[in-house]
Amino acid sequence: MTPFDHDLERGLRNRRSVLGDAWVDRSLSKANAFNADFQAFINRYAWHEVWGRPGLDHRTRRTIVLAITLALGRWEEFELHVRAALSGGDEASRLTVDEIKEVLIQSAIYAGVPAANTGHALALAILRELGEAPEHAQLHAGLAPALQPAAVPEIAHPGVGRSHFTPTAPALHFTVRGVPLGQAAHPDATRTFVLCHGLGTDHMVWDALANALVAAWPGARVVCCDLRGHGLSDAPTSACTLADLVADAHHLLDALGAPADTGTATASGPITWIGHGLGGTIGQALAAQSPCRLAALVLAHTPASTTPASLTPLTALTRDGAATDAATREAQADAVMAHWFSEDFRQTQAATVARWRRRLLSAPLSGLALHPVAVAATQTQPTTALTAPLPTLVITGALDTDAPPTEARQHLLRHPGAALVLLPDAGHLGMLEQPTLFQASVLPWLASLAQP
């Protein structure tokens, strides 16, 4: 047997990586005949067997330890790991001040406000000790980049955004992440993304992509809108046409301070329109009518010519509304889900499907509400030629029955030079079925565009 204890040595390596050499050296120097076995036990089983497992990185394990020690009131360990997370061990595995703050806020819900109060007090004392407390703002410029405050300005909720309404009738609801409305964008990333959903969903369909866009472009503005009759937007009070929906889009861009046909630059930055289904159709018409208003276009699961297959049950559902018996409405909703999501996804992700089914059935279905928009969606797709090529990305699912790959390729004829992405095994809502792959298709393409 070799006297070299690999488990012990690997445990010590991990311990030093997380806590730093100085703390580990102090701890080992206190070893004696009474506690030496315990020290060896901790190094082998905690720091090698657990911290050495490949399933989670050290940053994630730091977060877990902070939450558990706070919840259990193990304050000595909590202080140790807060200090180490900010300044000890491997710099790549450290946590930012904002990340520790989020652990404390999350813990308040699950461990109780009193525990979080104590955690805040202890953490703030450590921040003062390290010169990173709020009153040490003058020192922040000298901190490591990982400890700098987030570049994204304060908004209502970073994962939701701040709600606004257009001053027009019908009033359209939209959320803003990133740079708040009315403020100039960050000088290094002056761009605005407008995300428009398809028929029967709402702005929530874009949550994952919107948050990813803010993370990728902290100085940009990310806008998610609700079409009339959807989400929190006003329902139409009379029949509407595709032209009305495009006019709504113009009103939205006006509210954002986006450039009009004059081409005058504004604080909103160039507009990238990302549309799903009907939202993509609106974006195409907008680009054809007012090319100066858009800088790029993403058409996600957007029909090119034919009427989407899901419109038949969806139009029937919205036309009949409350007059339809419950069993028929349920069947119509099921038929819509069958077109929105692939069969495999419906089987394996039933909770997600059920959530969007509830979203559809909770819309104002009776009278003049969602139905006029459904009728407008059946109208002929816009065929007006673009006056100049517009950078365009076309995305659809290989199993999409509303915007099948054959129709996606028709978009390439209207948008010369457009890129095409087919999401394997995805239906009509690829951003929900395959969010990681969807984002991996959109973000690099956006990054490849010429910066403003």
FIPADREN-517308 format. One record per residue: residue in one letter; x, y, z of N, C-alpha, C in turn. Coordinates in steps of 0.001 Angstrom, whole numbers, padded with zeros to 6 digits, always signed. Each point is the difference from the previous one (the first is absolute). Layout:
aXYZXYZXYZ
...
//
This chain:
m+000837-001196+000000-000837+001196+000000+000874+001248+000000
t-000224+000886-000941+000743+001248-000025-000460+000912+001131
p+000940+000719+000636-000408+000900+001082-000715+001247-000510
f+000005+000194-001315-000667+001180-000577-001497-000266-000052
d-000763+000800+000738-001455-000180+000071-000646+000879-001076
h-000371-000594-001124-000542+000776-001114-001300+000706+000365
d-000867-000679+000728-001266+000626+000364+000233+001210+000899
l+000896-000161+000965+000295+001109+000897+000621+001162-000761
e+000936-000285-000887+000688+001048-000738-000956+000718-000963
r-000854-000767-000631-000974+000632-000893-000991+000835+000795
g-000349-000484+001191-000884+000784+000854+000639+001306+000420
l+001282-000053+000353+000708+001220+000371+000103+000953-001179
r+000213-000550-001176+000062+000846-001198-001309+000739-000205
n-001112-000710+000109-001303+000646-000170-000282+001006+001109
r+000396-000355+001204-000227+000890+001140+000751+001312-000192
r+001247-000088-000459+000784+001206-000240-000587+000799-001165
s-000511-000704-001001-000579+000670-001161-001229+000810+000394
v-000749-000494+000979-001237+000661+000402+000234+001034+001103
l+000798-000351+000996+000151+000865+001173+001260+000846-000018
g+000985-000368-000797+001252+000747-000039+001059-000623+000890
d+001241+000180-000379+001121-000600+000735+000088+000511+001427
a-000184+001301+000194+000195+000575+001325-000936-000628+001018
w-001265-000129-000344-000952-000561+000963+000304-001471+000266
v+000294-000766-001059+000287-001427+000178+001249-000186+000843
d+001014+000804-000252+001227-000113+000796-000280+000281+001464
r-000813+001018+000285-000338+000294+001389-000755-001163+000639
s-000920-000577-000750-000786-001103+000531+000877-001215+000269
l+000884-000337-000931+000867-001166+000178+000991+000206+001135
s+000397+001252+000220+000954+000262+001074-000599-000257+001375
k-001318-000053+000071-000679-000235+001272-000248-001487+000245
a+000427-000847-000941-000212-001446+000169+000825-000519+001170
n-000584-000950+000749+000691-000622+001118-000441-001448+000088
a+000488-000675+000995-000299-001424+000132-001495-000250+000158
f-000734+000997+000512-001432-000179+000230-000814+000182-001272
n+000335+001010-000818-000861+000306-001149+000609-000373-001348
a+001188-000593-000024+000663-000312-001270-000833-000962-000837
d-000571-001007+000638-000815-000958-000762-001222+000690-000621
f-000585+000931+000764-001149+000736-000542+000413+000862-001187
q+001156+000650+000093+000513+000787-001115+000172-000868-001240
a+000575-001196+000177+000209-000898-001133-001343-000447-000580
f-000962-000262+000879-001344-000405-000431-000640+001085-000862
i+000075+001259+000442-000582+001111-000738+000659+000145-001362
n+001329-000101-000020+000708+000175-001266-000334-001103-000996
r-000146-001222+000491-000302-001100-000915-001456+000054-000475
y-000927+000059+000940-001403-000203-000350-000720+001271-000423
a+000275+001102+000651-000656+001240-000424+000687+000575-001232
w+001340+000183+000136+000699+000743-001040+000398-000846-001195
h+000101-001303+000149+000283-000853-001168-001270-000672-000519
e-000666-000757+000868-001142-000787-000458-001170+000870-000466
v-000207+001154+000646-001134+000855-000386+000459+001154-000887
w+000897+000852+000502+000442+001149-000792+000741-000436-001261
g+000518-001221-000013+000713-000472-001184-000871-000663-001039
r-001283-000156+000284-000897-000622-000978-000154+000911-001223
p-000108-000591-001201-000062+000827-001217-001378+000539-000335
g-001024-000403+000734-001362+000374-000378-000319+001478+000107
l+000666+000711+000924-000228+001435+000197+001347+000707+000073
d+000055+001214-000551+001240+000758+000117+000088+000630+001382
h+001180+000517+000344+000213+000536+001344-000838+001244+000272
r-000306+000792-001006-000832+001181+000217-001403-000424+000445
t-000513-001057-000639-001330-000490+000384+000031-000577+001402
r+001052-000751+000322+000089-000580+001340+000155+001082+001061
r+000713+001076-000327+000089+001118+000940-001397+000530+000326
t-000799+000185-001039-001352+000532+000189-000833-000915+000888
i+000099-001303-000232-000757-000966+000800+000425+000063+001463
v+001303+000053+000241+000506+000037+001374-000475+001258+000713
l+000030+001149-000690-000478+001234+000624-001463-000129+000411
a-000819-000543-000899-001431-000128+000297-000247-000950+001167
i+000724-001131+000024-000233-000987+001062+000490+000515+001345
t+001188+000588+000040+000517+000482+001282-000856+001143+000545
l-000543+000833-000899-000908+001054+000455-001284-000610+000548
a-000562-000961-000732-001267-000607+000419+000134-000687+001356
l+001154-000623+000259+000209-000730+001251+000598+000879+001101
g+000313+001246-000348+000587+000883+000998+001412-000393+000391
r+000726-000621-000899+001403-000363+000258+000859+001208-000375
w-000039+001022+000881+000525+001301-000389+001509+000029-000162
e+000729-000810+000760+001449-000025-000169+000365-000500-001398
e-000671-001058-000426+000243-000522-001343-000505+000973-001064
f-001136+000635+000268-000544+000973-000948+000992+001135-000242
e+000534+000561+001093+000968+001082-000151+001251-000476-000736
l+000453-001196+000328+001169-000552-000675-000208-000068-001504
h-001174-000481-000421-000230-000203-001425-000371+001302-000718
v-000586+000959+000706-000213+001314-000622+001347+000644-000305
r+000888-000040+000994+001324+000613-000187+000764-000711-001121
a-000060-001314-000017+000703-000758-001035-000608+000229-001373
a-001341+000135-000040-000663+000220-001286+000395+001328-000616
l+000324+000979+000844+000355+001327-000496+001484+000169-000265
s+000838-000674+000788+001426+000312-000105+000936-001185+000122
g-000498-001177+000282+000898-001121+000253+000028-001001-001134
g+001046-000802-000014+000078-001112-000929+000091+000399-001457
d-000471-000871-000854+000060+000185-001443-000894+001162-000420
e+000583+000991-000649-000751+001197-000374-001152-000323-000942
a+000185-000987-000874-001046-000339-000977-001253-000554+000671
s+000131-000526+001216-001167-000591+000670-000637+000941+001012
r+000502+001223+000105-000569+000933+000958-001384+000485-000433
l-000729+000525+000959-001317+000575-000266+000099+001520+000054
t-000865+000665-000721-000046+001459+000055-000835+000438+001203
v+000124+001255+000336-000806+000558+001087-001483-000158-000328
d-000376+000259-001242-001406-000112-000399-000490-001434+000107
e+000838-000969-000311-000421-001402+000091-000232-000414+001450
i+000865+000464+000899-000214-000293+001423-001288+000660+000481
k-000253+001215-000464-001252+000678+000363-001205-000818-000458
e+000078-000582-001188-001124-000806-000496-000196-001260+000838
v+001099-000606+000481-000116-001168+000884-000750+000383+001270
l+000324+001177+000544-000664+000451+001227-001484+000242-000224
i-000338+000622-001125-001417+000271-000291-000760-001300-000215
q+000594-000936-000753-000651-001295-000231-000180-000750+001316
s+001011+000060+000863-000071-000717+001271-001069+000568+000913
a-000296+001302-000134-001036+000596+000838-001340-000683-000214
i-000249-000450-001227-001275-000661-000301-000053-001390+000620
y+001103-000759-000108-000027-001406+000404+000539-000235+001416
a+000825+000915+000520+000556-000187+001335-000549+000998+001002
g-000704+001029-000476-000591+000975+000899+000732+001326+000011
v-000766+001067+000203+000567+001347+000016+001007+000195+001131
p-000246-000502+001215+001003+000198+001057+001369-000549-000378
a+000036-001185-000596+001282-000575-000415+000656+000871-001054
a-000799+000497-000956+000553+000852-001045+000488+001322+000571
n-000688+000522+001025+000445+001229+000656+001400-000183+000598
t+000182-001113+000720+001312-000283+000586+001041-000189-001093
g-000389-000704-001069+000923-000216-001104+000432+001305-000641
h-000952+000922-000184+000342+001306-000563+000984+000751+000899
a-000260-000029+001306+000862+000727+000935+001422-000560-000018
l+000123-001318+000022+001328-000616-000004+000713+000234-001332
a-000748-000126-001089+000610+000214-001317+000457+001444-000164
l-000813+000950+000487+000374+001401-000119+001267+000304+000802
a+000132-000635+001158+001214+000195+000793+001227-000492-000760
i-000153-001116-000705+001123-000529-000786+000295+000911-001179
l-001048+000536-000637+000205+000924-001111+000775+001232+000469
r-000349+000496+001184+000730+001159+000535+001456-000371+000278
e+000186-001186+000513+001360-000465+000280+000839-000060-001274
l-000629-000393-001091+000706-000136-001275-000017+001280-000825
g-000660+001046+000524-000073+001257-000737-000930-000042-001180
e-001048-000826+000080-000925-000163-001118-001435+000380+000366
a-000175+000604+001156-001342+000411+000423-000450+001216-000791
p-001313+000307-000001-000504+001153-000768+000709+001294+000333
e+000398+000189+001271+000658+001258+000359+001431+000081-000510
h+000463-001097-000628+001339+000002-000574-000064+000143-001521
a-000984+000768-000470-000190+000125-001448+001253+000504-000700
q+000771+000855+000707+001184+000560-000636+001054-001070-000262
l-000142-001153+000661+000977-001064-000205-000413-000965-001105
h-001249+000095-000462-000502-000991-000947+000793-000024-001305
a+000529+001141-000404+000736+000033-001258+001224-000899+000044
g+000500-000261+001203+001193-000830+000113-000293-001461+000229
l-001264-000363+000091-000340-001399+000241+000180-000839-001256
a+000097-001288+000197+000059-000912-001140-001286+000142-000803
p+000057-000211-001324-001214+000137-000834-001164-000818+000496
a+000267-001179+000576-001097-000859+000462-000769+000629+001146
l+000610+000984+000694-000664+000620+001134-000647+001319-000360
q+000073+000398-001258-000607+001256-000422-001520-000128+000029
p-000712+001095+000238-001468-000047-000041-000480-000386-001393
a-001175-000611-000066-000559-000385-001288-000206+001213-000884
a+000244-000181-001302-000129+001112-000932-001466+000312-000314
v-000888-000981+000220-001407+000211-000319-000617+000954+001015
p-000642+001076-000431-000622+000934+000943-001112-000682+000787
e-000357+000600+001118-001050-000564+000842-001328+000039-000729
i-000701-001126-000009-001321-000075-000610-000936-000703+000978
a-001264-000109-000372-000989-000546+000921+000396-001395+000466
h+000392-000866-000892+000466-001340+000325+000846-000457-001176
p+001240-000409+000247+000887-000320-001124-000488-001139-000872
g-000841-000876+000550-000497-001101-000808-001334+000276-000658
v-000600+001155+000272-001324+000316-000528-000002+001316-000756
g+000654+001006+000554+000009+001309-000628-001061+000912+000580
r+000032+001232-000438-000959+000996+000472-001124+000140-001027
s-001249+000010+000467-001160+000052-000890-000303+001428-000437
h-000381+000124-001269-000432+001277-000572-001208-000264-000909
f-000709+001084-000362-001108-000086-000940+000140+001134-001007
t-000334-000299-001246+000011+001060-001009-001170+000935+000261
p+000120+001279-000367-001090+000959+000226-001103-000105-001039
t+000109-000951-000896-000955-000129-001101-001179-000877+000403
a-000998-000059-000868-001135-000904+000187-000021-000984-001172
p+000004-001303+000279+000063-000598+001333+001384+000160+000621
a+000022+000109+001322+001269+000131+000716+000716-001344-000006
l+001240+000020-000414+000790-001226-000061+000937-000065+001195
h+000051-001155+000627+000899-000212+001127+001350-000485-000522
f+001073+000512+000600+001329-000509-000333+000906+000129+001209
t+000971-000884+000090+000965+000029+001094+001354+000430-000534
v+000788+000620+000867+001334+000471-000376+001019-000559+000977
r+000930-000770-000512+001159-000443+000766+001219+000795-000459
g+001007+000042+000854+001205+000721-000365-000165+001479+000216
v+000431+000808-000977-000069+001456+000135-001459+000438+000097
p-000381+000703+001074-001398+000420+000161-000450+000947-001106
l-001289+000029-000204-000570+000877-001007+000317+001453+000347
g+000391+000761-001002+000281+001411+000206+001443+000306+000305
q+000818-001046+000211+001417+000225+000254+000817-000406-001215
a+001086+000690-000232+000883-000353-001102+000638-001350+000282
a+000252-000738-001050+000625-001306+000149+001479+000155+000346
h+000590-001070+000452+001424-000013+000313+000795+000319-001259
p+001009+000836+000082+000711+000417-001214+000675-001130-000756
d+000245-001119+000676+000684-001099-000681-000965-000990-000651
a-001290+000136+000230-000949-000969-000545-001358+000636-000198
t-000086+000976-000883-001265+000704-000216-000862-000767-000990
r-000793-000915+000508-000932-000737-000867-001236-000372+000802
t-001085-000177-000721-001276-000367+000612-000529-001242-000671
f-000462-000945+000807-000616-001222-000509-001487+000047+000338
v-000841-000210-000996-001442-000068+000223-000446-001422-000309
l-000593-000658+000990-000424-001390-000130-001521-000042-000026
c-000556-000542-001080-001450-000021-000201-000467-001440-000144
h-000928-000418+000836-000462-001387+000049-000993-000303-001123
g-000424-001246-000061-000972-000438-000997-001406-000090+000562
l-000922-000415-000825-001410-000067+000362-000227-000996+001142
g-000725+000462+001038-000412-000882+001082+000953-000071+001175
t+001216+000546-000125+000927+000002+001130+000066+001423+000570
d+001089+000378+000602+000204+001381+000427+001488+000246+000207
h+000343+001160+000596+001410+000384+000109+000834-000965+000821
m-000638-000803+000863+000743-000927+000854+000734-001076-000789
v-000430-000232-001240+000650-001025-000799+001468+000336-000248
w+000354+001285+000157+001355+000465-000297+000881+000118+001245
d-000471-000373+001176+000753+000272+001225+001448-000474-000069
a+000214-001239-000409+001366-000546-000009+000888+000760-000972
l-000491+000242-001219+000808+000706-000988+000235+001439+000422
a-001014+000662+000553+000151+001395+000414+001082+000133+001065
n+000005-000897+000971+001028+000053+001034+001378-000290-000576
a+000065-000906-000974+001282-000307-000639+000512+001204-000791
l-000896+000740-000626+000410+001191-000755+000551+001072+000930
v-000646+000197+001156+000495+000982+000957+001376-000403+000509
a+000189-001300+000230+001299-000470+000481+001082+000200-001056
a-000368-000200-001269+000986+000119-001083+000296+001449-000348
w-001012+000885+000127+000169+001430-000318-000524+000814+001181
p+000776+000128+001065-000489+000683+001211-000448+001436-000231
g+000522+000659-001032-000375+001381-000239-001156+000163-000950
a-000601-001099-000435-001088+000060-000973-001356+000041+000707
r-001022+000252-000792-001384-000013+000489-000712-001174-000653
v-000645-000847+000796-000712-001167-000505-001482+000174+000315
v-000806+000046-001042-001435+000293+000121-000805-001226-000418
c-000922-000420+000839-000913-001100-000326-001422+000558+000033
c-000701-000122-001101-001329+000615-000080-001107-001043-000032
d-001204+000433+000372-001217-000804-000135-000806+000546-001169
l-000360-000858-000937-000892+000417-001077-001360+000377+000580
r-000769+000812-000729-001361+000318+000456-000790-001299+000201
g-000788-000030+001057-000770-001199+000315+000794-001062+000733
h+001272+000243+000277+000863-000977+000655+000603+000605+001269
g+000330-000870+000942+000690+000440+001200-000720+001138+000692
l+000721+001096+000251-000567+001145+000700-000408+001131-000946
s+000127-000223-001305-000421+001023-000956-001512+000054-000104
d-000512+001157-000443-001444+000134-000202-000470-000977-001062
a-001221-000483+000182-000627-000839-001019-000643+000890-001051
p+000022-000403-001267-000632+000816-001036-001499+000078+000214
t-000575+001129-000343-001453+000201+000150-000730-000124-001325
s+000740-000291-001052-000610-000190-001320+000933-000882-000819
a-000474-000353-001188+000829-000827-000873+001314+000723-000300
c+001060-000757-000168+001293+000604-000319+000658-000760-001135
t+000963+000630-000604+000707-000576-001130+001489-000081+000320
l+000724-000650-000894+001445-000059+000164+000589+001407-000014
a-000579+000878-000803+000473+001384-000050-000142+000680+001350
d-001072-000333+000739-000179+000562+001339+001098-000482+000944
l+000362-001273-000129+001041-000543+000863+001357+000629-000319
v+000242+000274-001263+001244+000670-000381-000005+001433+000521
a-001156+000655-000041-000107+001353+000565+000300-000019+001500
d-000469-001055+000678+000328-000144+001420+001509-000068+000191
a+000674-000710-000890+001463-000117+000098+000661+001363-000163
h-000506+000794-000917+000520+001362-000171-000181+000813+001278
h-001180-000125+000630-000257+000737+001240+000977-000435+001097
l+000293-001294+000035+000944-000495+000997+001381+000604-000218
l+000458-000005-001244+001322+000565-000285+000024+001502+000280
d-001120+000661-000246-000082+001422+000345+000203+000193+001500
a-000635-000871+000794+000115+000113+001457+001425-000251+000479
l+000750-000782-000785+001387-000287+000358+000953+001086-000466
g-000515+000937-000797+000874+001023-000551+000840-000519-001139
a-000508-001020-000692+000751-000587-001107-000043+000913-001213
p+001008-000058-000872+000023+000859-001185-001159-000308-000934
a-000590+001023-000577-001075-000166-000973+000601+000003-001402
d-000800+000321-000994+000462-000082-001389+001113+000994-000322
t+000157+001006+000844+001051+000979-000262+001385-000573+000189
g+000077-001113+000740+001292-000607+000246+000795+000699+001077
t-000617+000926+000724+000704+000727+001050+000342-000934+001158
a+001244+000039+000427+000424-000854+001099-000566+000514+001315
t-000351-000903+000896-000505+000376+001310+000691-000853+001054
a-000340+000272+001265+000621-000730+001108-000417-001464+000032
s-001027-000383-000758-000442-001385+000038+000989-000932-000677
g+000837+000524-000881+000926-000849-000730-000708-000729-001125
p+000736-000665-000879-000632-000748-001094-000894-001106+000539
i-001119-000217-000669-001005-000956+000464+000198-001354-000686
t+000108-001037+000815-000057-001371-000497-001351-000566+000396
w-000796-000357-001003-001344-000539+000256+000086-001521-000008
i-000395-000626+001106-000020-001454+000121-001452-000418+000157
g-000545-000624-001030-001417-000336+000001-000236-001488-000117
h-000989-000479+000742-000409-001403-000077-001371-000084-000656
g-000140-000849-001005-001295-000177-000639-000546+001306-000540
l-001169+000399+000501-000619+001253-000418+000924+001183+000294
g+000771-000069+001072+000946+001062+000304+001059+000154-001084
g+000393-001110-000619+000941+000066-001111-000631+000599-001243
t-001264-000358-000240-000727+000574-001135-000099+001514+000136
i-000305+000468+001208-000072+001443+000257+001360+000639-000244
g+001062-000646+000436+001341+000537-000197+000356+000144-001468
q-000388-000978-000822+000269+000084-001435-000723+001181-000634
a-001276+000162+000363-000771+001110-000552+000577+001332+000459
l+000437+000059+001242+000597+001212+000539+001269+000355-000770
a+000809-001005-000282+001250+000226-000727-000261+000468-001422
a-001057-000539-000613-000319+000393-001377-000537+001426-000070
q-000821+000367+000984-000598+001329+000009+000995+001087+000395
s+000787-000288+001020+000898+001015+000562+001373-000607+000240
p+000777-000189-001036+001297-000672+000138+000955+000709+000952
c-000181+001312+000194+000898+000731+000893-000223-000354+001468
r-001128-000631+000308-000316-000268+001397+000685-001249+000534
l+000411-000899-000884+000593-001250+000444+001419-000145-000541
a+000851-000611+000819+001374-000276-000412+000211-001477-000275
a-000829-000854+000595+000126-001449-000189-001329-000644+000348
l-000181-001228-000479-001284-000683+000142+000246-001477+000283
v-000694-000513+001013+000022-001433+000293-001418-000522-000156
l-000167-000967-000896-001307-000610-000257-000001-001392+000616
a-000660-000141+001134-000041-001275+000704-001343-000675-000228
h+000031-001161-000619-001216-000785-000221-001083+000853-000655
t+000387+000752-001020-000915+000919-000673-000482-000598-001317
p-001321-000189-000190-000512-000530-001268+000371+000923-001158
a+000251-000591-001155+000382+000799-001168-001188+000310-000892
s-000954-000916-000114-001116+000255-000916-001299-000641+000461
t+000058-001258+000388-001238-000709+000317-000512+000358+001388
t-001262-000307+000247-000603+000245+001305+000515-001024+000998
p+000518+000428+001154+000514-000944+000992-001039-001043+000384
a+000453-001235+000172-000923-001092+000303-000737+000210+001312
s+000648+000618+000975-000635+000178+001308-001086+001057-000015
l-000107+000774-001109-000998+001064-000034-001427-000538-000059
t-000191-001185-000542-001359-000547-000104-000608-000222+001379
p+000652-000780+000890-000593-000148+001343+000085+001285+000815
l+001039+000819-000223+000151+001217+000780-001070+001019-000372
t-000285+000119-001297-001037+000938-000430-001366-000447+000500
a-000248-001314-000037-001277-000515+000513-000114+000253+001494
l+001082-000191+000717+000002+000203+001448-000293+001454+000338
t+000643+000927-000697-000184+001420+000311-001325+000530-000526
r-000517-000597-001069-001277+000467-000549-001146-000373+000933
d+000038-001250+000465-001126-000471+000795+000092+000453+001452
g+001217+000020+000545+000217+000492+001356-000904-000673+001014
a-000625+000825+000840-000811-000528+001096-001228-000740-000496
a-000409+000252-001260-001192-000681-000519+000261-001481-000254
t+001253-000393-000086+000346-001394-000262-000018-000787+001297
d-000495-001231-000057-000013-000808+001213+001427-000338+000407
a+000183-000293+001270+001338-000187+000563+000774-001102-000706
a-000677-001107-000314+000687-001127-000637+000554+000388-001363
t-000765+000785-000762+000457+000427-001329+001181+000954+000123
r-000073+000919+000949+001103+000938+000199+001275-000740+000385
e-000134-001000+000863+001166-000778+000410+000602-000729-001197
a-000851-000560-000854+000485-000717-001184+000694+000957-000964
q-000573+001184-000171+000623+000984-000875+001369+000433+000537
a+000085+000188+001317+001278+000377+000606+001025-001118-000177
d-000429-001249+000150+000910-001131-000201+000513-000040-001440
a-000884+000322-000937+000403-000002-001407+001050+001073-000268
v-000150+001147+000642+000997+001063-000159+001345-000453+000566
m-000024-000626+001185+001250-000473+000612+000702-001021-000888
a-000790-000821-000703+000585-001008-000877+000769+000637-001149
h-000395+001207-000397+000733+000712-001054+001150+000832+000580
w-000171+000469+001212+001040+000840+000597+001221-000801+000424
f-000208-001193+000563+001095-000777+000570+000097-001364-000669
s+001214-000494-000108+000212-001331-000562-000584-001055+000942
e-000289-001158-000545-000611-001062+000804+000908-000413+001155
d+001301-000126-000274+000921-000417+001049+000024+001024+001132
f+000000+001290-000343+000013+001037+001028-001286-000031+000810
r-001127-000237-000642-001269-000059+000727+000004-001144+001011
q+000718-001072-000330+000058-001143+000907+000966+000224+001145
t+001146+000611-000284+001048+000123+001003-000047+001303+000786
q-000621+001024-000569-000058+001305+000668-001453+000452+000129
a-000792-000876+000610-001440+000262+000087-000306+001277+000784
a+000807+000316+001002-000274+001184+000814+000148+001274-000825
t+001003+000061-000862+000177+001179-000851-001159+000140-000972
v-000390-001113-000594-001128+000027-000927-001265+000454+000728
a-000213-000524+001202-001196+000370+000765+000008+001489+000344
r+001178+000559+000261+000076+001425+000331-000435+000851-001179
w+000457-000340-001207-000374+000805-001165-001423-000297-000462
r-000489-001160+000333-001408-000302-000264-000877+000872+000887
r+000393+000137+001278-000738+000883+000907+000098+001451-000466
r+001162+000384-000510+000167+001368-000492-000970+000268-001145
l-000153-000980-000909-000919+000162-001116-001437+000101+000469
l-000403-000891+000905-001392-000030+000437-000338+001155+000934
s+001011+000639+000582-000267+001127+000886-000122+001316-000754
a+000301-000010-001303-000145+001215-000804-001484+000344-000142
p-000338+001272-000264-001406+000370-000219-000497-000591-001312
l-000688-001130+000095-000349-000756-001212-001344+000400-000593
s-000895+000518+000827-001334+000280-000511-000098+001434-000510
g-000905+000212-000947-000217+001343-000530+001179+000480-000828
l+000127+001318-000143+001103+000592-000763+001222+000099+000911
a+000843-000973-000099+001199-000012+000828+001129-000623-000795
l+000293-001247+000249+001084-000673-000721-000412-000380-001419
h-001284-000224-000216-000450-000489-001307+000353+000932-001166
p-000197+001320+000100+000380+000856-001138+001470-000131-000379
v+000865-000220+000970+001418-000171-000310+000231-001332-000699
a-000741-001022+000436+000112-001297-000670-000455+000107-001452
v-001032+000759-000236-000468+000186-001383+001043+000757-000804
a+000590+001038+000597+001034+000766-000694+001184-000875-000377
a+000292-001004+000838+001132-000885-000267-000242-000914-001197
t-001281-000161-000403-000295-000850-001151+000171+000731-001313
q+000236+001301+000049+000109+000778-001223+001287-000317-000746
t+000054+000395-001235+001153-000278-000839+001264+000561+000623
q+001054-000788-000039+001270+000451+000543+000527+001171-000827
p+000747+000919+000625+000511+001161-000742+000979-000426-001082
t-000164+000576-001176+000888-000339-001118+000731+001221-000528
t-000186+001138+000650+000674+001206-000450+001504-000201+000028
a+000643+000308-001100+001443-000207-000085+000724+001004+000884
l+001088-000450+000609+000820+000886+000805+000823+000889-000921
t+000121+001264+000371+000745+000936-000838+001494-000256+000064
a+000463-000613+001056+001420-000310+000146+000121-001258+000844
p+001037-000802-000243+000174-001219+000806+000103+000326+001481
l-000686-000763+000800+000017+000178+001443+000580-001270+000618
p+001018+000095+000861+000530-001203+000638-001127-000787+000654
t-000144-001240-000414-001152-000793+000437+000448-001397+000408
l-000551-000476+001113+000200-001370+000465-001357-000681+000029
v-000089-001163-000628-001245-000777-000039+000202-001260+000835
i-000900-000227+000954+000073-001178+000872-001348-000706-000018
t+000041-001307-000109-001228-000768+000171+000352-001377+000522
g-001022-000749+000406+000217-001346+000508-000199-001039-001081
a+000762-001045+000064-000130-001070-000985-001382-000639+000055
l-000681+000101+001152-001326-000598+000172-001101+001055+000062
d+000314+001219-000418-000968+001099+000049-001019-000167-001123
t-001271-000175+000361-001050-000141-001010-000593+001338-000405
d+000250+001063+000795-000496+001331-000339+000950+000740-000932
a+001291-000189+000199+001015+000632-000848+001048-001056-000328
p-000370-000977-000845+000906-001115-000290+001256+000457-000732
p+001037-000829-000001+001258+000373-000662-000164+000438-001449
t-000961-000598-000724-000197+000395-001395-000412+001465-000104
e-000826+000462+000941-000396+001409-000013+001131+000897+000495
a+000775-000496+000953+001129+000789+000485+000953+000321-001145
r+000173-000941-000898+000907+000232-001129-000567+001033-000973
q-001329+000166-000004-000590+001038-000855+000419+001392+000461
h+000234+000151+001307+000459+001295+000513+001358+000375-000591
l+000799-001009-000317+001334+000279-000523-000083+000674-001365
l-001079-000258-000754-000162+000630-001310-000316+001480+000157
r-000723+000333+001064-000394+001396+000221+001087+000787+000730
h+000869-000710+000685+001067+000645+000765+001340-000562-000463
p+000526+000476-001120+001281-000508-000512+001103+000108+001052
g+000743-001086+000136+001084-000010+000972-000418-000387+001392
a-001297-000296+000201-000474-000368+001325+000600-001331+000443
a+000161-000157+001309+000477-001259+000564-001200-000840+000433
l+000124-001308-000104-001088-000913+000354+000475-000990+001049
v-000793-000158+001073+000295-000968+001051-001218-000891+000191
l+000205-001310-000055-001053-000970+000267+000282-000650+001348
l-000940+000131+000923+000152-000606+001316-000508-001431-000052
p+000851-000979+000209-000452-001399-000088-000983-000334+001114
d-000985-000813-000326-000947-000510+000998-000794+001090+000710
a-000150+001151-000642-000757+001091+000619-001255+000286-000806
g-001064+000380+000693-001232+000393-000646-000022+001490-000262
h-001149+000635+000282-000204+001399-000365+000566+000990+001020
l+000326-000466+001187+000509+000899+001044+001403-000441+000400
g+000917+000168-000923+001364-000450+000227+000674+000684+001166
m-000360+001251+000274+000624+000716+001125-000399-000612+001332
l-001108-000772+000027-000406-000696+001216+000457-001455-000004
e-000055-000639-001156+000403-001401-000082+001511-000166+000110
q+000740+000868-000665+001455-000103-000016+000619+001380+000248
p-000191+000547+001204+000468+001369+000260+001507+000171-000167
t+000776-000982+000422+001458+000123-000109+000435+000035-001457
l-000547-000898-000805+000356-000040-001415-000528+001232-000726
f-001184+000459+000393-000564+001202-000606+000907+001201+000261
q+000410+000160+001255+000892+001115+000336+001354-000140-000684
a+000484-001241-000098+001285-000228-000651-000061+000310-001486
s-001199+000030-000566-000168+000366-001410-000107+001508-000169
v-000680+000652+000946-000274+001436-000130+001183+000860+000434
l+000565-000278+001173+001001+000900+000569+001255+000140-000867
p+000601-001085-000489+001191+000176-000853-000318+000745-001295
w-001186-000243-000553-000365+000705-001232-000123+001495+000278
l-000628+000371+001104-000106+001409+000343+001385+000611+000235
a+000868-000758+000645+001346+000499+000295+000804+000209-001290
s-000350-000750-001052+000747+000107-001252-000379+001234-000814
l-001129+000636+000353-000423+001170-000736+000926+001183+000303
a+000091+000895-000946+000837+001177+000199-000507+000797+001190
q+000895+000380+000888-000387+000771+001181-000312+001442-000424
p-000952+000630+000731-000357+001382-000313+001164+000951+000252
//
